[in-house]
Amino acid sequence: MADLTGKKVSDLERESQLFYLFESSDLEAIWPYLKEKVYSSGTTLFNEGDPGDFLAIIRSGRVEVKKQTEFEGSWIVLAQLGKGSILGESSMLDHHPRSASVQVLEDSAMILLYRDALESFCQDYPLLGIKLLKGIGRILSLRLRQLDYRLTQIF
């Protein structure tokens, strides 16, 4: 685990909607439950169908989220995500396989929250766990609204 202290703590509050309900002291409490990892351009973060045991917060860089079509070797790009974006939250919560693949487009630094760490955090800090789960719920809700909007544009 990387040293996630000082300036990095305050940066994360501004960088990610996941922590929109957190105070600075709340961020200090969650730090031991997070891991920082750097991925090189071209790396596959995870593939569609993989187990989903973590979510990632992009601190720097860019990734592409894509889904395999019914035609072998053909992909649909669902999104390109950058700094502050969250990915992998659905599978981490519902224990279903990953619904899409994620390819790193630029060298990227990410903060990872694994399912077991989330569960430990929620047990150790129940009120902060509620704030964190509300943040995840907010992100899922925003994504669903965006999907609704996109579908109405198609039809």
KEKE-3310 file (N, C-alpha, C; in steps of 0.2 Angstrom, whole numbers, plus 5000, padded with zeros to 4 digits):
npx = (5004:5003:5009:4997:4995:4994:4994:4988:4977:4968:4967:4960:4947:4942:4944:4935:4918:4914:4917:4909:4901:4910:4920:4936:4943:4936:4941:4954:4952:4948:4959:4968:4961:4962:4971:4984:4988:4998:4995:5001:5000:4990:4987:4976:4963:4953:4943:4927:4916:4925:4928:4921:4929:4933:4933:4938:4946:4950:4965:4974:4977:4969:4956:4947:4931:4924:4913:4910:4903:4890:4897:4911:4927:4922:4919:4910:4913:4910:4913:4925:4935:4942:4952:4946:4935:4925:4926:4920:4911:4898:4899:4907:4898:4887:4891:4891:4898:4910:4903:4908:4924:4939:4952:4968:4972:4981:4996:4991:4986:4978:4966:4962:4948:4944:4932:4932:4939:4930:4919:4925:4929:4915:4911:4920:4918:4904:4895:4902:4904:4890:4890:4899:4893:4882:4888:4893:4880:4875:4883:4880:4866:4867:4873:4864:4854:4860:4861:4847:4844:4853:4847:4834:4838:4841:4830)
npy = (4994:5011:5026:5036:5051:5067:5080:5072:5067:5078:5081:5071:5072:5083:5078:5067:5062:5052:5054:5065:5068:5067:5074:5081:5075:5063:5057:5054:5044:5033:5031:5020:5009:5010:5007:5012:5012:5010:5010:5005:5012:5003:4992:4980:4983:4976:4963:4960:4950:4945:4942:4954:4963:4975:4993:5007:5023:5035:5044:5050:5051:5041:5030:5017:5011:4997:4986:4969:4965:4956:4951:4943:4949:4962:4978:4989:5006:5012:5022:5035:5038:5049:5058:5058:5050:5036:5018:5001:5000:4994:4980:4977:4979:4971:4958:4952:4947:4957:4969:4975:4978:4986:4996:5003:5019:5029:5031:5028:5033:5025:5024:5011:5002:4988:4975:4968:4977:4988:4982:4980:4993:4998:4991:4995:5009:5014:5025:5033:5023:5023:5036:5033:5023:5030:5039:5030:5026:5038:5040:5028:5031:5043:5038:5030:5039:5046:5036:5034:5046:5045:5034:5040:5048:5040:5034)
npz = (5000:4996:5003:5008:5012:5020:5008:4998:5004:5006:4992:4987:4992:4984:4971:4969:4968:4976:4989:4994:5005:5015:5029:5031:5041:5041:5029:5033:5041:5033:5025:5029:5023:5010:4994:4984:4967:4952:4935:4919:4902:4891:4899:4905:4915:4921:4914:4905:4914:4923:4941:4952:4964:4968:4968:4959:4960:4949:4949:4941:4923:4910:4906:4896:4894:4889:4880:4874:4859:4851:4840:4837:4842:4841:4848:4859:4863:4879:4887:4891:4904:4916:4928:4944:4941:4945:4945:4943:4954:4954:4952:4963:4973:4971:4969:4956:4941:4932:4921:4910:4901:4905:4899:4901:4895:4896:4906:4922:4939:4952:4966:4975:4982:4990:4992:5004:5012:5012:5019:5031:5035:5036:5047:5056:5057:5057:5054:5045:5036:5031:5025:5015:5007:5003:4995:4985:4980:4975:4964:4957:4954:4947:4935:4931:4928:4917:4908:4905:4899:4888:4881:4878:4868:4858:4854)
capx = (5000:5006:5008:4992:4994:4995:4991:4984:4971:4964:4966:4955:4940:4940:4944:4930:4912:4913:4918:4906:4899:4916:4925:4944:4945:4933:4946:4959:4949:4947:4965:4971:4957:4963:4977:4986:4992:4999:4994:5004:4996:4989:4986:4969:4962:4949:4939:4920:4915:4929:4925:4922:4930:4936:4931:4944:4945:4956:4968:4977:4977:4963:4954:4942:4927:4921:4909:4910:4896:4888:4901:4918:4932:4919:4918:4907:4916:4904:4915:4932:4935:4948:4953:4940:4930:4925:4923:4919:4907:4892:4901:4910:4893:4882:4895:4891:4904:4911:4899:4912:4931:4942:4958:4971:4974:4987:4998:4986:4987:4972:4965:4957:4944:4942:4926:4933:4941:4924:4916:4929:4928:4909:4910:4924:4916:4897:4892:4906:4902:4884:4892:4903:4888:4878:4892:4892:4873:4874:4886:4876:4860:4869:4875:4857:4850:4864:4859:4840:4845:4855:4842:4829:4841:4842:4823)
capy = (5000:5017:5031:5041:5056:5075:5083:5067:5066:5083:5081:5065:5075:5087:5074:5061:5063:5047:5057:5071:5069:5067:5079:5080:5070:5056:5054:5052:5037:5028:5030:5013:5004:5011:5005:5016:5008:5014:5006:5007:5012:4997:4987:4979:4984:4970:4961:4958:4943:4944:4944:4962:4963:4981:4999:5011:5030:5037:5050:5053:5046:5040:5023:5016:5006:4994:4980:4965:4964:4949:4949:4941:4955:4969:4981:4996:5010:5015:5028:5036:5041:5052:5060:5058:5045:5029:5012:4995:5000:4989:4973:4976:4979:4966:4952:4949:4948:4964:4970:4978:4978:4993:4997:5009:5023:5033:5029:5030:5031:5024:5022:5005:5000:4981:4973:4966:4983:4991:4979:4981:5000:4999:4988:4999:5016:5013:5031:5034:5018:5025:5041:5031:5020:5035:5041:5025:5026:5044:5039:5024:5035:5048:5035:5028:5045:5047:5031:5036:5052:5043:5030:5044:5052:5035:5033)
capz = (5000:4995:5008:5006:5018:5018:5002:4994:5007:5004:4985:4985:4993:4978:4965:4968:4971:4981:4996:4994:5012:5020:5031:5030:5046:5039:5024:5037:5044:5027:5022:5030:5020:5003:4991:4978:4962:4945:4929:4913:4896:4888:4904:4906:4923:4922:4908:4906:4916:4929:4947:4954:4971:4970:4964:4958:4959:4945:4952:4935:4918:4907:4904:4891:4896:4883:4880:4869:4856:4849:4835:4840:4841:4840:4854:4859:4869:4883:4890:4892:4910:4918:4935:4948:4940:4949:4941:4946:4960:4953:4953:4970:4978:4970:4968:4950:4937:4928:4915:4904:4901:4906:4896:4902:4889:4898:4913:4927:4946:4955:4972:4975:4988:4990:4995:5011:5016:5013:5024:5037:5036:5038:5053:5061:5057:5054:5052:5039:5031:5028:5020:5009:5003:5000:4989:4979:4978:4971:4958:4953:4952:4941:4929:4928:4924:4911:4903:4903:4894:4881:4878:4875:4862:4853:4852)
cpx = (5004:5005:5003:4990:4995:4991:4986:4978:4966:4962:4960:4948:4938:4940:4939:4924:4910:4913:4914:4903:4904:4919:4932:4946:4942:4938:4952:4958:4949:4954:4968:4967:4958:4970:4978:4990:4992:4999:4997:4999:4996:4987:4978:4968:4958:4945:4932:4920:4920:4926:4926:4923:4933:4933:4938:4942:4951:4959:4972:4977:4970:4962:4948:4938:4923:4917:4909:4903:4895:4893:4908:4923:4929:4917:4914:4911:4910:4906:4923:4932:4942:4948:4947:4935:4931:4923:4924:4915:4901:4894:4904:4904:4888:4885:4893:4897:4904:4907:4902:4920:4934:4950:4961:4974:4980:4989:4993:4987:4979:4972:4960:4954:4942:4936:4927:4936:4935:4920:4919:4928:4920:4907:4914:4921:4909:4894:4896:4905:4895:4886:4895:4898:4884:4882:4892:4885:4872:4877:4882:4869:4862:4870:4868:4853:4853:4862:4852:4840:4847:4850:4836:4831:4841:4835:4819)
cpy = (5006:5022:5036:5046:5063:5077:5079:5066:5072:5083:5076:5068:5079:5083:5069:5063:5057:5049:5063:5073:5069:5073:5077:5074:5063:5053:5051:5045:5032:5026:5023:5008:5005:5009:5010:5011:5012:5008:5009:5007:5005:4991:4986:4979:4978:4969:4959:4951:4941:4946:4951:4963:4970:4987:5003:5018:5032:5044:5054:5048:5045:5032:5023:5010:5004:4988:4976:4965:4957:4946:4948:4947:4962:4972:4988:5000:5013:5021:5029:5040:5044:5054:5061:5053:5039:5024:5006:4994:4995:4982:4972:4975:4973:4959:4948:4951:4955:4964:4973:4977:4985:4992:5003:5013:5027:5030:5032:5028:5031:5022:5016:5004:4993:4980:4972:4972:4987:4988:4980:4989:5001:4996:4993:5006:5016:5019:5034:5029:5020:5031:5038:5027:5024:5038:5037:5025:5032:5043:5034:5027:5040:5044:5032:5033:5047:5042:5032:5041:5049:5038:5034:5047:5047:5034:5039)
cpz = (5000:5002:5006:5012:5015:5013:4998:4997:5005:4996:4984:4987:4987:4972:4964:4972:4976:4988:4997:5001:5017:5022:5030:5035:5045:5034:5028:5039:5039:5024:5023:5026:5012:5001:4985:4973:4955:4940:4923:4907:4893:4892:4904:4913:4925:4915:4910:4908:4922:4935:4949:4961:4973:4966:4964:4957:4955:4947:4946:4930:4915:4906:4899:4894:4890:4884:4874:4866:4854:4843:4838:4838:4840:4847:4854:4865:4872:4886:4890:4899:4912:4926:4938:4947:4944:4944:4945:4952:4960:4955:4960:4975:4977:4969:4961:4946:4933:4922:4909:4906:4902:4904:4898:4896:4890:4905:4918:4934:4949:4962:4972:4982:4987:4994:5003:5015:5017:5018:5031:5040:5039:5045:5058:5062:5053:5051:5045:5034:5027:5023:5014:5004:5000:4994:4983:4976:4974:4965:4954:4950:4946:4935:4926:4925:4918:4906:4901:4898:4888:4878:4875:4869:4857:4850:4851)
residu = (MET:ALA:ASP:LEU:THR:GLY:LYS:LYS:VAL:SER:ASP:LEU:GLU:ARG:GLU:SER:GLN:LEU:PHE:TYR:LEU:PHE:GLU:SER:SER:ASP:LEU:GLU:ALA:ILE:TRP:PRO:TYR:LEU:LYS:GLU:LYS:VAL:TYR:SER:SER:GLY:THR:THR:LEU:PHE:ASN:GLU:GLY:ASP:PRO:GLY:ASP:PHE:LEU:ALA:ILE:ILE:ARG:SER:GLY:ARG:VAL:GLU:VAL:LYS:LYS:GLN:THR:GLU:PHE:GLU:GLY:SER:TRP:ILE:VAL:LEU:ALA:GLN:LEU:GLY:LYS:GLY:SER:ILE:LEU:GLY:GLU:SER:SER:MET:LEU:ASP:HIS:HIS:PRO:ARG:SER:ALA:SER:VAL:GLN:VAL:LEU:GLU:ASP:SER:ALA:MET:ILE:LEU:LEU:TYR:ARG:ASP:ALA:LEU:GLU:SER:PHE:CYS:GLN:ASP:TYR:PRO:LEU:LEU:GLY:ILE:LYS:LEU:LEU:LYS:GLY:ILE:GLY:ARG:ILE:LEU:SER:LEU:ARG:LEU:ARG:GLN:LEU:ASP:TYR:ARG:LEU:THR:GLN:ILE:PHE)
# end
